[in-house]
Amino acid sequence: MDSVFVAMDLIRIPLHYEEPSEVLCSRCFCALERHQLDIELPSRIVGSCESCKAWYLIDVEEGLMVLLPDEQDLRGA
């Protein structure tokens, strides 16, 4: 198994669990589509940008997100 190290910056977002609001992509500033993948973890959401195809892991309770690595990052390019 190979290892790849990728720096991931924490991005603060104005999002509250009780009042979900629009979350914007940090690359192109388009609204993210939000996906709830696990009903047992309602505060953990994956966001995807239809415009630039970026993916984010969003922590709704903390109001934080990180841009997930893309194919170039995984290949070490």
N, C-alpha and C positions, 0 to 999 in steps of 0.2 A: 504494500500500500504506500503510495506517495503522499507527501504532505504539501499543502499550499497555504501560505500565510497571506491573509488579505486584511488590510486595515479597514475598519468599519467605523465611521463617524456617527455618533449619536446625534439625531436631529430632533429638536424639541418641536412639538406640534400643539396647536390649540385645540385639543380634542378631549372631551370629557365623557366618561362612560355613560352618564345619565343623558347627555345631550350630544349625540354624534353629530359632527359637523364635517364639512368638506375638507379633505386632506389633499395637499398638492404635492406633486412630484418635485423633488429637489433638482432634477435635471432640466425639465422643460416647463414646469409650473402648471401642468394640466391636472385636472382632478383625478385622483386614484380610484379605481374600482376596488372595493373591499370585499374580501372573501373570508368567511368564518369557516375554518376547516375542522374544528373540533368543538362540539357543543359543550364539552366539559371544561374548556378553557375559553370562556367568552371574551376575555380581555386580550387574547392573543389573536391578531388578525394579519392576514397577508394582503398587502396592497399591490395592485399591478397598474401600470400606466399603459393605456392603449396607444398613446402617441409614440413614446420612445421605447416601450417594451421593458422598462425598468421594473424590478420587483422589490418590495419592502417588507420587513417584519415590523409590525406595529404593536406596541404595548399601550393599549387604550388607558389602563389605570394610571400609568406613569406619564402619559402624554409624550412618548418617545417612539422613534422609529429608526431603523437602520436600512440603508440601501444594501440589498443582497448582492453577492458576487454574480457576475455574468459569465458567459462562456469564455471570454478572453481572460478574466481573472482566474478561472479554474484551470485554464491551460498554461497559466504562468506567463502570458504574453504581456 
